[in-house]
Amino acid sequence: IDADLYVLPSATENFALTVAENLAAGTPVITTTGTPWQGLETHKCGWWIDHQTESLIQALEQAMSLSVADRLDMGKRGNLWMAEDFSWENIAEQMSEVYIWLAGKGIKPEFVKLD
């Protein structure tokens, strides 16, 4: 992916794989709170905004006012986040934790949500 910024102004998404793909490629992202990507703010690799025109305008203005170096730094943070939380190694480790818990040989992993 050869882009300076990825924008997904969606009202609702269950995961939005395109966000993960762009972050993994080192591209900062702007998306809306209708997506599950609040980590954009905590990892400082993008903007997680309200689904309002004004919010999108403000985020675009902020993104476009950044220096190339600042956007590259955001992209590096996004790439690191994807590698840490969504790598196949991490997914395999999490699945192992779930199976151990389900077999009654371990505690419930923090990432398992029971409603």
C-alpha distances in whole Angstrom, upper triangle without the diagonal:
4,6,9,10,10,13,15,19,20,24,24,21,22,19,16,14,11,12,12,9,7,10,10,6,8,8,11,13,16,17,21,24,24,21,22,19,22,21,18,22,23,20,20,16,16,19,21,23,26,25,27,26,27,25,22,23,24,21,19,22,21,18,18,21,20,19,16,18,18,15,13,16,15,12,14,16,14,12,16,17,15,16,20,20,18,18,20,23,23,24,26,28,28,29,32,33,34,36,38,38,39,42,43,43,41,40,37,34,33,30,32,33,37,38
4,7,9,10,14,16,20,22,25,26,24,25,22,19,17,14,14,15,12,9,12,12,8,9,8,11,13,16,18,22,25,25,23,24,21,24,22,19,22,24,21,20,16,16,19,21,23,26,26,27,26,27,25,22,22,23,20,18,20,20,16,16,19,17,17,13,15,16,13,12,15,15,12,14,17,15,14,18,19,17,19,22,23,21,21,24,26,26,27,29,31,31,33,35,36,37,39,41,42,43,45,47,46,44,43,40,37,36,33,35,36,39,40
4,6,7,11,14,17,19,23,23,22,24,21,18,16,13,13,14,12,9,11,12,9,9,7,9,10,13,15,19,22,23,21,22,19,21,20,17,20,22,19,18,14,14,16,18,20,23,22,24,22,23,21,18,19,19,16,14,16,16,13,12,16,14,14,12,14,14,11,11,14,13,10,13,16,14,14,18,18,17,19,22,23,21,22,25,27,27,27,30,32,32,33,36,37,37,39,41,42,43,45,47,46,44,42,40,36,35,32,34,35,38,39
4,7,10,14,16,19,23,24,22,24,22,19,18,15,14,15,14,10,11,13,11,9,6,7,9,11,15,18,21,23,21,22,19,20,19,16,18,20,18,15,12,12,14,17,18,21,21,22,21,21,19,16,16,17,14,12,13,13,9,9,12,11,11,8,11,11,7,8,12,10,9,12,14,13,14,17,18,18,20,22,23,22,23,26,28,28,28,32,33,32,34,37,37,38,40,42,42,43,46,47,47,44,42,40,36,35,32,35,35,38,39
4,7,10,13,16,19,20,19,21,19,16,16,12,11,13,12,9,10,13,11,9,6,5,6,8,11,14,18,19,17,18,15,17,16,13,15,18,16,14,10,9,11,13,15,18,18,19,18,18,16,13,14,14,11,9,12,11,8,9,12,11,12,11,13,12,8,10,12,10,9,13,14,12,13,17,17,16,19,21,21,21,22,25,27,26,27,30,31,30,32,35,35,35,38,40,40,41,44,45,45,42,40,38,34,32,29,32,32,35,36
4,7,10,12,16,17,15,18,15,12,12,9,8,11,10,7,9,12,11,10,7,6,5,6,8,12,15,16,14,16,13,15,15,12,15,18,16,15,11,9,10,12,14,16,16,17,16,18,15,12,14,15,12,10,14,14,10,12,15,14,16,15,17,15,11,13,15,12,11,14,15,12,14,17,16,15,18,21,20,19,21,24,26,25,25,28,30,29,30,33,33,33,36,38,38,39,42,43,43,40,38,36,32,30,27,30,30,33,33
4,6,9,13,14,13,16,15,11,13,10,9,12,12,10,11,15,14,14,10,9,6,5,6,9,13,13,12,14,12,14,15,12,15,18,17,15,13,10,9,10,11,13,12,13,13,14,12,9,11,13,10,9,13,13,11,12,16,16,18,17,19,17,14,16,18,14,14,17,17,14,16,19,18,17,21,23,21,20,23,26,28,27,26,30,31,30,31,34,34,34,37,39,38,39,42,43,43,41,39,36,33,30,27,29,29,32,32
4,6,9,10,10,13,12,9,11,9,8,12,12,11,12,16,16,16,13,11,8,6,5,7,11,10,9,12,11,13,15,13,15,18,18,17,14,11,10,10,10,12,10,12,13,15,13,10,13,15,12,12,15,16,14,16,19,19,21,21,23,20,17,19,20,17,16,19,19,16,18,20,19,18,21,23,21,20,22,25,28,26,25,29,30,28,29,33,33,32,35,37,36,37,40,41,42,39,37,34,31,29,26,27,26,29,29
4,7,9,10,14,13,11,14,12,11,15,16,15,16,19,19,19,16,14,10,8,5,6,9,9,9,13,12,14,16,14,16,19,19,18,16,13,11,10,9,9,7,9,9,12,10,8,11,13,11,11,15,16,15,16,19,20,23,23,25,22,19,22,23,19,19,22,21,18,21,23,21,21,24,25,23,23,26,28,31,29,28,31,32,30,32,35,35,34,36,39,38,38,41,42,43,40,38,35,32,30,27,28,27,29,28
4,5,7,11,11,9,13,12,11,15,16,16,17,20,21,21,18,16,12,10,7,6,8,6,7,11,12,14,16,15,17,20,20,20,18,15,13,11,10,10,7,10,12,14,13,11,14,16,14,15,19,19,18,20,23,23,26,26,28,25,22,24,25,21,21,24,23,20,22,24,22,21,24,25,23,22,25,27,30,28,26,30,31,29,30,33,33,31,34,37,36,36,39,40,41,39,36,33,30,28,25,26,25,27,26
4,7,11,12,11,15,15,14,17,19,19,20,23,24,24,21,19,16,13,9,7,8,5,8,11,13,14,18,17,18,21,22,22,21,17,15,12,11,9,6,10,12,15,13,12,16,18,16,17,21,21,21,23,25,26,29,29,31,28,25,27,28,24,24,27,25,22,25,27,24,23,27,27,25,24,27,29,31,29,28,31,32,29,30,34,33,31,34,37,35,35,39,40,41,38,36,32,30,28,25,26,24,25,24
4,7,9,9,13,14,13,16,18,18,19,21,23,23,21,20,16,14,10,8,8,4,6,9,11,13,16,16,18,20,21,22,20,18,16,13,12,11,9,13,15,18,16,15,19,20,18,20,23,23,22,25,27,28,30,30,31,29,26,28,28,24,24,26,25,21,23,25,22,21,25,25,22,21,24,26,29,26,24,28,29,26,27,30,30,28,31,33,32,32,35,36,37,35,33,29,27,25,22,22,20,22,21
4,6,6,9,11,10,13,15,16,16,18,20,21,19,18,15,14,10,9,9,6,5,7,10,13,15,15,18,19,20,21,19,17,16,13,14,14,12,16,18,20,18,17,21,22,19,20,24,24,22,25,28,27,30,29,30,28,25,26,26,23,22,24,23,19,21,23,20,18,22,22,19,18,21,22,25,23,21,24,26,23,24,27,27,25,28,31,29,29,33,34,35,33,31,27,25,23,20,20,19,21,20
4,6,9,12,11,12,15,16,17,18,21,22,20,20,16,16,13,12,11,9,7,7,10,13,15,16,18,19,20,21,20,18,18,15,16,16,15,19,21,24,21,20,24,25,22,23,27,26,25,28,30,29,32,31,31,29,26,27,27,24,23,24,23,19,21,22,19,17,20,21,17,16,19,20,23,20,18,21,23,20,20,24,24,22,24,27,26,25,29,30,31,29,27,24,22,20,17,17,16,18,17
4,6,9,8,9,11,13,13,14,17,18,17,17,14,14,12,12,12,10,7,6,8,11,12,13,16,17,17,19,17,16,16,14,16,17,16,20,22,24,21,20,23,24,21,22,25,25,23,26,28,27,29,28,28,26,23,24,24,20,19,21,19,16,17,18,15,13,17,17,14,12,16,17,20,17,15,19,20,18,18,22,22,21,23,26,25,25,28,30,30,28,27,23,21,19,16,16,16,19,19
4,5,6,7,9,10,11,13,15,16,15,14,12,12,10,11,12,10,7,8,9,12,13,13,16,18,17,18,16,14,15,13,15,16,15,19,20,22,20,18,21,22,19,19,23,23,20,23,26,25,27,25,26,24,21,22,22,19,17,20,19,15,16,18,16,13,17,18,15,13,16,18,21,19,17,21,23,21,21,25,25,24,26,29,29,29,32,33,34,32,30,27,24,23,19,20,20,23,23
4,5,5,6,9,10,11,12,14,14,14,12,14,12,14,15,14,10,11,11,14,14,14,18,19,17,19,16,15,16,15,18,19,19,22,23,25,22,20,23,24,21,21,25,24,21,24,27,25,27,25,26,24,21,21,22,19,16,18,18,14,14,16,14,11,14,16,14,11,14,15,18,17,15,19,21,19,20,23,24,23,25,28,28,28,31,33,33,31,30,27,24,23,19,20,21,24,24
4,5,5,6,9,10,10,12,11,12,10,12,11,13,15,14,11,12,11,15,15,14,17,19,17,18,15,14,15,15,17,19,18,21,21,23,21,18,21,22,19,18,22,21,19,21,24,23,24,22,23,22,18,18,20,17,14,17,17,13,13,16,15,12,15,18,16,13,15,17,20,20,18,22,24,22,23,27,27,27,29,31,31,32,35,36,36,34,33,30,27,26,22,24,24,27,28
4,5,5,6,9,10,11,9,9,7,9,8,11,13,13,9,10,8,12,11,10,13,15,14,14,11,10,11,11,14,16,16,19,20,21,18,16,19,19,16,16,20,19,16,19,21,20,22,20,21,19,16,16,17,14,12,14,14,10,11,14,12,10,14,15,14,12,15,17,20,18,18,21,23,21,23,26,26,26,28,31,30,31,34,35,35,33,31,28,25,24,20,22,23,26,26
4,5,5,6,9,10,10,10,9,12,11,14,15,15,12,11,9,12,11,10,14,15,13,14,11,12,14,14,17,19,19,22,23,25,22,20,22,23,19,19,23,21,18,21,23,22,23,21,21,20,17,16,17,14,12,13,12,9,9,11,10,7,10,12,11,9,11,13,16,15,14,18,19,18,20,23,23,23,26,28,28,29,31,33,33,30,29,26,23,22,18,20,21,25,26
4,6,5,6,9,9,11,10,13,13,16,18,18,15,14,13,16,15,13,17,18,16,17,13,14,16,16,19,22,21,24,25,26,23,21,23,24,20,20,23,22,19,21,24,22,23,20,21,20,16,16,17,15,12,13,14,10,9,12,12,9,11,14,13,11,12,14,17,16,16,19,21,20,22,25,25,25,28,30,30,31,34,35,35,33,32,29,26,25,22,24,25,28,29
4,5,5,6,5,7,7,11,12,15,17,18,15,15,12,15,14,12,15,17,14,14,11,11,13,15,17,20,20,22,22,24,21,18,20,21,17,17,20,19,15,17,20,18,19,17,17,16,13,13,14,12,9,11,12,8,8,12,12,10,12,15,15,13,14,17,20,19,19,22,24,23,25,28,28,28,31,33,33,34,37,38,38,35,34,31,28,27,24,26,27,30,31
4,5,5,5,6,7,11,12,15,17,18,14,14,11,13,11,9,13,14,11,11,8,9,12,13,17,20,20,23,23,24,21,19,21,21,17,17,20,18,15,17,20,17,18,16,16,15,12,11,12,9,7,8,8,5,5,9,8,7,10,12,12,11,13,16,18,17,17,21,22,21,23,26,26,26,29,31,31,32,35,36,35,33,32,29,26,24,21,24,25,28,30
4,5,7,10,11,14,15,19,20,21,17,16,14,16,14,12,16,16,13,14,11,13,16,17,20,23,24,26,27,28,25,22,25,24,21,21,23,22,18,20,23,20,20,18,18,17,14,13,13,11,8,9,9,6,4,8,8,6,7,10,11,9,10,13,15,15,15,18,20,20,21,24,25,25,28,29,30,31,34,35,34,32,31,29,25,24,21,24,25,29,31
4,6,9,11,15,16,20,22,22,19,19,16,18,16,14,18,18,15,15,12,13,17,18,21,24,25,27,27,28,25,22,24,24,20,20,22,21,17,19,21,19,18,16,16,16,13,11,12,11,8,9,11,8,6,10,11,9,11,14,15,13,13,16,18,18,19,22,23,23,25,27,28,29,31,33,34,35,37,39,38,35,35,32,29,28,25,28,29,33,34
4,7,9,13,15,19,21,22,19,19,16,17,15,13,15,16,13,12,9,11,14,17,20,23,24,26,25,26,23,21,22,22,18,18,20,18,14,16,18,15,15,13,12,12,9,7,9,8,4,5,8,6,5,9,10,10,11,14,15,14,15,18,20,19,20,23,24,24,26,29,29,30,33,34,35,36,38,40,39,36,35,33,29,28,25,28,29,33,34
4,6,10,13,16,19,20,17,17,14,16,14,11,14,16,13,12,8,9,12,14,17,20,21,22,22,22,20,17,19,18,15,14,16,15,11,13,16,13,14,12,12,11,8,8,10,8,5,8,10,7,8,11,12,11,14,16,17,16,17,20,22,22,22,25,27,26,28,31,31,32,34,36,36,37,40,41,41,38,36,34,31,29,26,29,30,33,34
4,7,10,14,16,18,15,16,12,13,12,9,11,13,11,9,5,5,8,11,14,17,18,19,19,19,16,14,16,15,12,11,14,12,9,11,13,11,13,11,12,10,7,8,9,6,5,9,9,7,9,12,12,12,15,17,17,17,18,22,24,22,23,26,27,26,29,31,31,32,34,36,36,37,40,41,40,37,36,33,30,28,25,28,28,32,32
4,6,10,13,14,12,13,10,11,11,7,10,13,11,10,7,5,6,8,11,14,14,16,16,17,14,12,14,14,10,10,13,12,9,12,15,13,15,14,16,13,10,12,13,9,9,12,11,9,11,14,13,13,16,18,17,17,19,22,24,22,23,26,27,26,28,31,31,31,34,35,35,36,39,40,40,37,35,32,29,27,24,26,26,30,30
4,7,10,12,11,12,10,11,12,8,10,13,13,11,9,6,5,6,7,11,11,13,13,13,10,8,11,11,7,8,11,11,9,12,14,14,16,16,18,15,12,15,15,12,12,15,14,12,15,17,16,16,19,20,19,19,22,25,27,25,25,29,30,28,30,33,32,32,35,37,36,37,40,41,41,38,36,33,30,28,25,27,27,30,30
4,7,8,7,9,8,9,11,9,11,14,14,13,11,8,6,5,6,9,8,11,12,13,10,8,12,12,9,11,14,14,12,15,18,17,20,20,21,19,16,18,18,15,15,18,16,14,16,19,16,16,20,21,19,19,22,24,27,25,24,28,29,27,28,32,31,30,33,35,34,35,38,39,40,37,34,31,28,26,23,25,24,27,26
4,5,6,9,8,9,12,10,12,15,16,15,14,11,8,5,5,5,5,9,11,12,9,8,12,13,10,12,16,15,15,18,20,20,23,23,24,21,19,21,21,18,18,21,19,16,19,21,19,19,22,23,20,20,24,26,29,26,25,29,30,27,29,32,31,30,34,36,34,35,38,39,39,37,34,31,28,25,23,24,23,25,24
4,5,7,7,7,11,11,11,14,16,16,15,12,10,6,6,6,7,10,13,14,11,11,15,15,13,16,18,18,17,21,22,22,25,26,27,23,21,24,23,19,20,22,20,18,21,22,19,19,23,22,20,20,24,26,28,25,24,28,29,26,27,31,29,28,32,34,32,32,36,36,37,34,31,28,26,23,20,22,20,22,21
4,7,9,10,13,13,15,17,18,19,18,15,13,9,9,8,7,11,14,16,13,13,17,17,16,18,21,20,20,23,25,25,28,28,29,26,24,26,25,22,22,24,22,19,22,23,20,20,24,24,21,20,24,26,28,26,24,28,29,26,27,30,29,28,31,33,31,32,35,36,37,34,32,28,26,23,21,21,19,21,20
4,6,8,11,11,13,15,16,17,15,13,12,8,10,10,10,14,16,18,15,14,18,18,16,18,21,20,19,22,24,24,27,26,27,24,22,23,23,19,19,21,19,16,19,20,17,16,20,20,17,17,20,22,24,22,21,24,25,22,24,27,26,25,28,30,29,29,33,34,34,32,29,26,23,21,18,19,18,20,20
4,6,8,10,12,13,14,15,14,13,12,9,11,12,13,17,19,20,17,17,21,20,18,20,23,21,20,24,26,25,27,27,27,24,22,23,22,19,19,20,18,15,17,18,15,14,18,17,14,14,18,20,22,19,18,21,22,19,21,24,23,22,25,27,26,26,30,30,31,28,26,22,20,17,14,16,15,18,17
4,5,6,8,10,10,12,11,9,9,7,10,12,13,16,19,19,16,15,19,18,15,17,20,18,17,21,22,21,24,23,23,20,18,19,18,15,15,17,14,11,14,15,12,12,15,15,13,13,17,19,21,18,18,22,22,20,21,25,24,23,26,28,27,28,31,32,32,29,27,24,21,18,15,18,17,20,20
4,5,6,7,9,10,10,9,8,6,9,11,13,16,19,19,15,15,19,17,15,17,20,18,17,21,22,21,23,23,23,20,18,20,18,15,16,17,14,12,16,16,12,14,17,16,14,15,19,22,23,20,20,23,23,21,23,26,24,24,28,29,28,29,32,32,32,29,27,24,21,18,16,18,17,20,20
4,5,5,6,8,8,9,9,8,12,15,17,19,21,21,18,18,21,19,16,18,21,18,17,21,22,20,22,22,21,18,17,18,16,12,13,14,11,9,12,12,9,10,14,13,11,13,16,19,20,17,18,21,21,19,21,24,23,23,26,28,26,28,31,31,31,28,25,23,20,17,15,18,18,21,22
4,6,5,6,5,5,6,6,10,13,15,18,19,19,15,15,17,16,13,15,17,15,13,17,18,16,18,18,18,15,13,15,13,10,11,12,9,8,11,12,9,11,14,14,13,14,17,21,22,19,20,23,23,22,24,27,26,26,30,31,30,31,35,35,35,31,29,26,23,20,18,21,21,25,25
4,5,5,7,6,6,6,10,13,16,18,19,18,14,15,17,15,12,15,17,14,13,17,18,16,18,19,18,15,14,16,14,10,13,14,11,10,14,14,12,14,17,16,15,17,20,24,24,22,22,26,25,24,27,29,28,28,31,32,31,33,36,36,36,32,30,27,24,21,19,22,22,25,26
4,5,8,9,10,10,13,16,19,21,23,22,18,19,21,19,16,19,20,17,16,20,20,18,20,21,19,16,16,17,14,12,14,14,10,10,14,13,10,13,16,14,13,16,19,22,22,19,21,24,23,21,25,27,25,26,29,30,29,31,34,34,33,29,27,25,21,18,17,21,20,24,25
4,6,8,10,11,15,18,20,23,24,23,20,19,22,19,16,18,20,17,16,19,20,17,18,18,17,14,13,14,11,9,10,10,7,7,10,9,7,10,13,12,12,14,16,20,20,18,19,23,22,21,24,26,25,26,29,30,29,31,34,34,33,30,28,26,22,19,18,21,22,26,27
4,6,8,10,13,17,19,21,22,21,17,17,19,16,13,15,16,13,12,16,16,13,15,15,14,11,10,12,9,6,9,10,7,8,11,11,10,13,15,15,15,17,19,23,23,21,23,26,25,24,27,30,28,29,33,34,33,35,38,38,37,34,31,29,26,23,21,25,25,29,30
4,7,10,13,17,19,20,21,20,17,16,18,16,12,14,16,13,11,14,15,12,14,14,13,10,8,9,8,4,6,8,6,5,9,10,9,11,13,14,14,15,17,21,22,20,21,25,25,24,27,29,28,29,32,34,33,35,38,38,37,34,32,30,26,24,22,25,26,29,30
4,7,10,13,15,17,17,17,13,12,14,13,9,11,13,10,8,12,13,12,14,14,14,11,9,11,11,7,8,11,9,8,12,13,12,13,16,17,16,17,20,23,25,22,23,27,27,26,28,31,30,30,34,35,34,36,39,40,39,36,34,31,28,25,23,26,26,29,30
4,6,10,12,13,14,13,10,9,12,10,7,9,12,9,9,12,14,13,16,17,17,14,12,15,14,11,12,15,13,11,15,17,15,16,19,20,19,19,22,26,27,25,25,29,29,27,30,33,32,31,35,36,35,37,40,40,40,37,34,32,29,26,23,26,25,29,28
4,7,9,12,13,13,10,10,13,12,9,12,14,13,12,16,17,17,20,20,21,18,16,18,17,14,15,17,15,13,17,18,15,16,20,20,18,19,22,25,27,24,24,28,28,26,28,31,30,30,33,35,33,34,38,38,38,35,32,29,27,24,21,24,22,25,25
4,6,8,10,10,6,7,10,9,8,11,13,12,13,16,17,17,21,22,23,19,18,21,20,16,18,21,19,17,20,22,19,20,24,24,22,22,26,29,31,28,28,31,32,29,31,34,33,32,36,38,36,37,40,41,41,38,35,32,29,26,24,26,25,27,26
4,5,9,9,6,8,11,11,10,13,15,15,16,19,20,21,24,25,26,23,21,24,24,20,22,24,22,20,24,25,22,23,27,27,24,25,28,31,33,30,30,33,34,31,33,36,35,34,37,39,37,38,41,42,42,39,36,33,31,28,25,27,25,27,26
4,7,9,7,8,11,12,11,13,16,16,17,19,21,22,26,26,28,25,23,25,26,22,23,26,24,22,25,27,24,24,28,28,26,26,29,32,34,31,30,34,35,32,34,37,36,35,38,40,38,39,42,43,44,41,38,35,32,29,27,28,26,28,27
4,5,5,6,9,10,11,12,14,16,17,18,20,22,25,26,28,25,23,26,27,23,24,28,26,24,27,29,27,27,31,31,29,29,32,35,37,35,34,38,38,36,37,41,39,38,42,44,42,42,46,46,47,44,41,38,36,33,30,32,30,32,30
4,5,5,6,9,10,11,12,14,15,16,18,20,24,25,27,24,22,26,26,23,24,28,27,25,28,30,28,28,32,32,31,31,34,36,39,36,36,40,40,38,39,43,42,41,44,46,45,45,49,49,50,47,44,41,39,36,33,35,33,35,33
4,5,5,6,9,10,11,12,14,15,16,19,22,24,26,23,22,25,26,23,24,27,26,25,28,30,28,29,32,33,31,32,35,38,40,37,37,41,41,39,41,44,43,42,45,47,46,46,50,50,51,48,45,42,39,36,34,36,34,36,35
4,5,5,6,9,10,11,12,14,15,17,21,22,24,21,19,23,23,19,21,24,23,21,25,26,24,25,29,29,28,28,31,34,36,34,33,37,38,35,37,40,39,39,42,44,42,43,47,47,47,44,41,38,36,33,30,32,31,33,32
4,5,5,6,8,10,10,12,14,16,19,20,22,19,17,21,21,18,19,23,22,20,23,25,23,24,27,28,27,27,30,33,35,33,32,36,37,35,37,40,39,38,42,44,42,43,46,47,47,44,42,39,36,33,31,32,31,34,33
4,6,5,6,9,10,10,12,15,18,19,22,19,17,21,22,19,20,24,23,22,25,27,26,26,30,31,30,30,33,36,38,36,36,39,40,38,40,43,42,42,45,47,46,47,50,51,51,48,45,42,39,36,34,36,35,37,36
4,5,5,6,9,10,11,13,16,18,20,17,16,20,20,17,19,23,22,21,24,26,24,26,29,30,29,29,32,35,37,35,35,39,39,37,39,42,41,41,45,46,45,46,49,50,50,47,44,41,38,35,33,35,34,37,36
4,5,5,6,9,10,11,15,16,18,15,13,17,17,14,16,19,18,17,20,22,21,22,25,26,25,26,28,32,33,31,32,35,36,34,36,39,38,38,41,43,42,43,46,47,47,43,41,38,35,32,30,32,31,34,34
4,5,5,6,8,10,13,14,17,14,12,16,17,15,16,19,19,18,21,23,22,23,26,27,27,27,29,32,34,32,33,36,37,36,38,41,40,40,43,45,44,45,48,49,49,46,44,41,37,35,32,35,34,37,36
4,5,5,6,9,12,14,16,14,13,17,18,16,17,21,20,20,23,25,24,25,28,29,29,29,32,35,37,35,36,39,40,38,41,44,43,43,46,48,47,48,51,52,52,48,46,43,40,37,35,37,37,40,39
4,6,5,7,10,13,14,11,11,14,15,13,15,18,17,17,20,22,22,23,26,27,27,27,30,33,35,33,34,37,37,36,39,41,40,41,44,45,44,46,49,49,49,46,43,41,38,35,33,35,35,38,38
4,5,5,9,10,12,9,8,11,12,10,12,15,15,15,17,20,19,20,23,24,24,25,27,30,32,30,31,35,35,34,36,39,39,39,42,44,43,44,47,48,48,44,42,40,36,34,31,34,34,37,37
4,5,8,9,12,11,9,13,14,13,14,17,18,18,20,22,22,23,26,27,28,28,30,33,35,33,34,38,38,37,40,42,42,42,45,47,46,48,51,51,51,48,46,43,40,37,35,38,37,41,41
4,7,9,11,10,10,13,14,13,15,18,19,19,21,23,24,25,27,29,29,30,32,35,36,35,36,40,40,39,41,44,43,44,47,48,48,49,52,53,52,49,47,44,41,38,36,39,39,42,42
4,6,8,6,6,10,11,10,12,15,15,16,18,20,21,22,24,26,26,27,29,32,34,32,33,37,37,36,39,41,41,42,45,46,45,47,50,50,50,46,44,42,39,36,34,37,37,41,41
4,5,5,6,9,10,11,12,14,16,17,18,20,21,23,25,26,27,28,29,33,34,33,34,37,38,37,40,42,42,43,46,47,47,49,51,52,51,48,46,44,40,38,36,39,39,43,44
4,5,5,6,9,10,10,12,14,15,16,18,20,21,22,24,26,26,27,30,32,31,32,35,36,36,38,40,40,41,44,46,46,47,50,51,50,47,45,43,39,37,35,38,39,43,43
4,5,5,6,9,10,10,12,14,15,16,18,20,21,23,24,25,26,29,30,29,31,34,34,34,37,39,39,40,43,44,44,46,48,49,48,45,43,41,38,36,34,37,38,42,43
4,5,5,6,9,10,11,12,14,15,17,19,20,21,23,24,25,28,29,28,30,33,33,33,36,38,37,38,41,42,42,44,47,47,46,43,41,39,35,33,31,35,35,39,40
4,5,5,6,9,10,10,12,14,15,17,18,20,21,22,23,26,28,26,28,31,31,31,34,36,36,37,40,41,41,42,45,46,45,42,40,38,34,32,30,33,34,37,38
4,5,5,6,9,10,10,12,14,15,16,18,20,20,21,24,26,25,27,29,30,30,32,35,35,36,38,40,40,42,44,45,44,41,39,38,34,32,30,33,34,38,39
4,5,5,6,9,10,11,12,14,15,17,18,19,20,24,24,23,26,28,28,28,31,33,33,34,37,38,38,40,42,43,42,39,37,35,32,30,28,31,32,36,37
4,5,5,6,9,10,11,13,14,15,17,18,19,23,24,22,24,27,27,27,29,31,31,32,35,36,36,38,41,41,40,37,35,33,30,27,25,29,29,33,34
4,5,5,6,9,10,11,12,14,15,16,17,20,21,20,22,25,26,25,28,30,30,31,34,35,35,37,40,40,39,36,35,33,29,27,25,28,29,33,34
4,5,5,6,9,10,11,12,14,15,15,19,20,19,21,24,24,24,27,29,29,30,33,34,34,36,38,39,38,35,34,32,28,27,25,28,29,33,35
4,5,5,6,9,10,10,12,14,15,18,19,17,20,23,22,22,25,27,26,28,31,32,32,34,36,37,35,32,31,29,25,23,22,25,26,30,32
4,5,5,6,9,10,11,11,13,17,18,16,18,21,21,21,23,25,25,26,29,30,30,32,35,35,34,32,30,28,24,22,20,23,25,28,30
4,5,5,6,9,10,10,11,14,15,15,16,19,20,20,22,24,25,26,28,30,30,32,34,35,34,31,30,28,25,23,21,24,26,29,31
4,5,5,6,9,10,10,14,14,13,15,18,18,18,21,23,23,24,27,28,28,30,32,33,32,29,28,26,22,21,19,23,25,28,30
4,5,5,6,8,9,13,14,12,14,17,16,16,19,21,20,22,25,26,26,28,30,31,30,27,25,23,20,18,16,20,21,25,27
4,5,5,5,7,10,12,10,11,15,15,15,17,20,20,21,23,25,25,27,29,30,29,27,26,23,20,19,16,19,21,24,26
4,6,6,5,9,9,8,11,13,14,14,17,18,19,20,23,24,25,26,28,30,28,26,25,24,20,19,17,20,22,26,28
4,6,6,10,9,7,10,12,12,12,15,17,16,18,21,22,22,24,26,27,26,23,22,21,17,16,14,18,20,24,26
4,6,9,9,6,8,11,11,10,13,15,15,16,19,20,20,22,24,25,24,21,20,18,14,14,11,14,17,20,23
4,7,8,6,6,10,11,10,12,15,15,16,18,20,21,22,24,26,25,22,22,20,16,16,13,15,18,21,23
4,5,5,6,9,10,11,12,14,15,17,19,20,21,23,24,26,25,23,23,21,18,18,15,18,20,24,26
4,5,5,6,8,10,10,12,14,15,16,18,20,21,22,24,23,22,22,21,18,19,16,18,21,24,26
4,5,5,6,9,10,11,12,14,15,17,19,20,21,23,21,20,20,19,16,18,16,18,21,24,27
4,5,5,6,9,10,11,12,14,15,17,18,20,21,20,18,18,17,13,14,12,14,18,21,24
4,5,5,6,9,10,11,12,14,15,16,18,20,19,17,18,16,13,14,11,13,16,19,22
4,5,5,6,9,10,11,12,14,15,16,19,17,16,17,16,13,15,14,14,18,21,24
4,5,5,6,9,10,11,12,14,15,17,15,14,14,14,11,13,12,13,17,20,23
4,5,5,6,9,10,11,12,14,16,15,12,12,11,8,10,8,10,13,16,19
4,5,5,6,9,10,10,12,14,14,13,13,12,10,12,11,10,14,16,19
4,5,5,6,9,10,11,13,11,10,12,12,10,13,13,12,16,18,22
4,6,5,6,9,10,11,10,8,8,8,7,10,10,10,14,16,19
4,5,5,6,9,10,10,9,9,7,7,10,9,8,11,13,16
4,5,5,6,9,9,9,11,10,10,14,13,12,15,16,19
4,6,5,7,5,6,8,9,10,13,14,13,16,17,20
4,5,5,6,5,6,6,7,11,12,10,13,13,17
4,5,8,8,9,8,10,14,14,11,14,13,17
4,6,8,10,11,13,16,17,15,17,17,20
4,6,8,9,12,16,17,15,17,16,20
4,7,10,12,15,17,16,18,18,22
4,7,9,12,14,13,16,16,20
4,6,9,11,11,13,14,17
4,6,8,7,9,10,14
4,5,6,9,11,15
4,5,8,10,13
4,6,10,13
4,7,10
4,6
4
